[in-house]
Amino acid sequence: MKKLIIGAALLGSSMTASAVAPGGPGCGWGNLLFEGSSGLPAHMLATTVNGTSGNATFGMTSGTNGCDTSGSLTYSGDSLLAMNGVLEEVAQDMAVGHGEALTALTVAMQIDTADRAHFDSIMHENFAQIFTRDDVSSGEVMENIQAVMKRDDRLSHYVS
Amino acid sequence: MPAVRAVLCLCALVSGVAANAAQAPDFEALAASARWQALMHVNPGATLRSIGASYVDDADFFLAPDGATDIEAELVATWQALKPKASPARCRFPARYRFLAEQLGWTEAAPLAHCHDYLEWREQMPIGQLVLVFPAAYLNSPSSMFGHTLLRLDANQDPDAVWLSRAINFGAQGGAADNSMFYIWQGLAGGYPGQFSVTSYVEKIRDYAFVENRDMWEYALKLDADDIDWVVRHLWELRGINFDYYFFDENCSFRLLELIKVGRPDAPLMTDLRFAELPVNTVRALYEADLVAQRRYRPSKAGELEALAARLAPAERDLAAALRDDPALTAADRFQAYAPVRRHRIAQVAYQALRLGHREGERDPDVARKSLALLRVIQRNDAPPSEPLTPPAAPEAGHGTQMAHIGAGRQDGREFLSFGYRLTYHDLFDPLAGFLPGAAIEGLDIGLRVDADDGLELESLDLVNIRSLAPRGDFVKPISWFVHAGLEQAPVADHERRLAGFLQGGPGASWRVDDLFAYVFAVGRLESVSRQRTDAALGGGAEIGLALQAQAVQWGVHARWLEFTSHFSRLRTGLTVNLPVSAQNALRGECSRETWRSEAVAGCSVSFRHFFD
């Protein structure tokens, strides 16, 4: 019982983190395609001092500033897409048909290795349905991806 | 459940008995063990400050009051603090706990079960593979000129999604307002505390490869899951812990070696004195310790574009440049006449060229519209995957970072011997393999001359000499620049040269055809000559030159004209030829002529240059 409560508390805290993060600066559901990486104060620091701002950057599930850069292994596809700069890379990979960003998305969405090539080709074929506008947001892209998956026999069970 | 509890109690009892039996562990021997030394970050003589003491500069890291200097006392304090069941100290020091448990035979079933924060964090740390990552030199930030290093934690070996991996970084912890010059000063002076941080690797790829356009080299290390367990446990112990940060030796690269040593305490990683630790030497140290399993090259976005563009025919390249500016041209016959595969490749170059200039900065709706239009063209014209890019020579294949030279020459009819030493690192005419083409960084370069009349004299002392020849091409229009400061013999009167302190530099442009660079710089120079009537002279002018950076031979010519405010001018022309004779040795011939008003000082020399680490 106690374990269950702790588990729920952990889950709660990480859910809070990912719910807050998309609204963070330079990151989130409002993130549009081809956003660029302006407004990311951490970048300046990373460039000049090879460092990070001292604000709890230790991969904790809470306390990170800006994007939810926390549980990278537990990234769901949507928090990955919400990260600054990722949406653009996914768009390019889907247009080309393959690539690291697309692979990262399949892993984050927990798509079986055996289905990944199929996922890639379905995403490629349906590019126009996923990237509908040049100012589509990461949230819309995720919805569009799921809509495409729902229509596909092999992929529908991942989103049901 | 009662049965389980009984077993747990029994375990606790047994471990208590074991501890009692080993009433007084041999602390002296334990403290001398390689693992404890690594966990304590003891300086084994790798740098000159406080040998034998811990590098950690933070009271929070130590349980004993004098733990930083007496690691045996720290071991005793750790033993006392970690022994009690459910001790809170175990949650701060999971690696120390593992060390003591293994050494003293503590066999508690779930000794860290009460450490919820640690376990939650640990849950998210992949333990499949540890990788050293080396984003190559970045001339546009002084603190990254020599490159940077970080570690990456992957979920498994040969990971298919390194975007989801973790990055372990050691860096100065500064405020967001800090700029680079201040950082270097503080870094040299030791004014900055440094800390480890853990972030997502995709951010690092974005920062280095996409925004700063630095190639990245990834070296998978031969650490197994057990070794990595040590590293990750210890990483937790370093959360929020301050180290002194020194730009030259105790920097990011040095700290990563220490962390790797926690996983492999017996590896010969810090046996030598490591002054001026450069990232490339960290890589070499790992190779020498036989810790590198595999190397992988991750091109920057600019490098990828350059390579993909080079695969296009000239007419296709022109078309790609046109498409970048106006994607509507994809409807024209000129584009449609190509087969789908070619259309795909051309549109991809156009797209990547467009994005290269717009990854940073405000979102531009017009650029976004063009970008999506090009992506749609790419998507509609299928093509098989492109061949992977051929990596350039790896950084560790380059010549040694230090250099000594000896030679002879003749100037104004007087013969001389020359010799000198350069602490770091590479000039435009040194053997190119492993270095960034068009980039030169020299620090602390001393040149001496002996001749029959004057005896031994300082010919030049470069404190810093950096040149960035960033070629302008169809798709990029970067600014080249140089900055050079130090002492040198400068002509100040007819047939007279004197030692002058100088600072010069300026912006410029360069172009590249195969291995040949052509460049032009605007030059400003501030100079102060000893025993002159005027204290300082300010000059302005221009420099033009050619530099050939081939593998077999390197040569260059240059001319620099300067007009000074104190009514004199100088014209300097020079020729340099460099011939590598082996991996670490080269012959160099140099001729130069410098005019003072109408009088000229001219000379030539040859020298033998030896590189080493």
Interface residues (C-beta under 8 A of the other chain):
Chain A: I6 L10 L32 L33 F34 E35 G36 S37 S38 P41 A42 H43 M44 L45 A46 T47 T48 V49 N50 G51 T52 S53 G54 T57 F58 G59 M60 T61 C67 T69 S70 G71 S72 L73 T74 Y75 L80 M83 N84 G85 V86 E88 E89 A91 Q92 M94 A95 V96 G97 H98 E100 A101 T103 A104 T106 V107 A108 T113 H124 F127 A128 F131 R133 D134 D135
Chain B: H116 E120 W121 Q124 M125 P126 Y138 S141 S143 S144 H148 A155 D160 A161 V162 W163 L164 S165 R166 N169 G171 A172 Q173 G174 G175 A176 D178 N179 S180 Y183 Y192 G194 Q195 F196 S197 V198 T199 S200 Y201 V202 E203 R206 D207 F210 V211 E212 R239 G240 C252 Q348 Y351 R355 H358 R359 E360 G361 E362 R363 D364 P365 V367 A368 R369 S371 L372 L375 R376 I378 Q379 D382 P385
